[in-house]
Amino acid sequence: MNVGNSVRKAIDDWERGETDAAMSHACNAVDGTAKKVYPSLGSNARFTRLLRDNYAILGPLGMPGINLVERALRSKLNGRKPQAGSRT
């Protein structure tokens, strides 16, 4: 699936109130874009880098009133990913 289709599906799901599905498609769109911008990076690194490199855009659109450039969380999770179905 291409980035445009992921964005369209995210919007459609969001409008139907299917927030989990919408977030999944939105993340696919971000990763697809990141893969084009940073083709040599792995999935986690490129996804994170694209978001962090674009805080100036993401903040006003996704979190109005919060200055992500100044207040960005730059913590690492020590490479540990939560297991499927866990609540951590």
C-alpha positions in Angstrom: 0.0 0.0 0.0 1.3 3.4 -0.8 1.5 6.5 1.5 -1.5 8.2 -0.1 -3.7 5.2 0.4 -2.6 4.9 4.0 -3.4 8.6 4.6 -6.8 8.1 3.0 -7.6 5.0 5.0 -6.5 6.8 8.2 -8.9 9.7 7.5 -11.7 7.4 6.6 -11.3 5.3 9.8 -11.0 8.4 12.0 -14.2 9.7 10.6 -15.9 6.4 11.4 -14.6 6.6 15.0 -12.2 3.7 14.4 -9.3 5.3 16.2 -7.0 2.2 16.5 -7.3 1.5 12.8 -6.8 5.1 11.9 -3.6 5.3 14.0 -2.3 2.1 12.4 -2.8 3.6 8.9 -1.3 6.9 10.0 1.8 5.2 11.3 2.1 3.3 8.0 2.0 6.6 6.2 4.7 8.1 8.4 6.9 5.0 8.0 6.3 5.0 4.2 7.3 8.6 4.0 10.3 8.0 6.3 11.5 5.1 4.1 11.6 7.5 1.1 13.4 10.2 3.1 15.9 8.0 5.0 16.2 4.8 2.9 19.4 3.6 4.7 17.9 3.6 8.2 16.0 0.8 9.8 12.3 1.2 10.5 12.5 2.4 14.1 15.3 4.9 13.4 13.7 6.4 10.3 10.2 6.6 11.9 11.6 8.4 14.9 13.9 10.6 12.9 11.2 11.8 10.5 8.9 12.8 13.4 11.7 14.5 15.3 13.0 16.3 12.2 9.4 17.6 11.6 8.3 18.7 15.1 7.8 22.3 13.8 5.0 20.9 11.5 3.7 18.1 13.8 3.3 20.3 16.8 0.8 22.9 15.4 -1.1 20.3 13.5 -1.2 17.4 16.0 -0.8 19.2 19.3 -1.8 22.8 19.0 -0.6 25.0 21.9 2.4 22.7 22.7 5.8 23.8 21.3 7.3 20.4 20.5 10.5 22.0 19.3 11.2 23.3 22.8 9.5 20.6 24.8 10.3 17.5 22.8 10.8 14.3 24.7 14.2 12.9 23.7 14.2 9.9 25.9 15.1 6.4 24.7 13.4 3.2 25.7 16.7 1.3 25.9 15.8 -0.5 22.7 13.1 -2.5 24.5 9.7 -2.8 22.8 6.6 -3.8 24.6 5.4 -7.3 23.8 2.1 -7.7 21.9 -0.8 -7.6 24.3 1.2 -6.2 27.2 0.1 -3.1 29.1 3.6 -1.6 29.7 
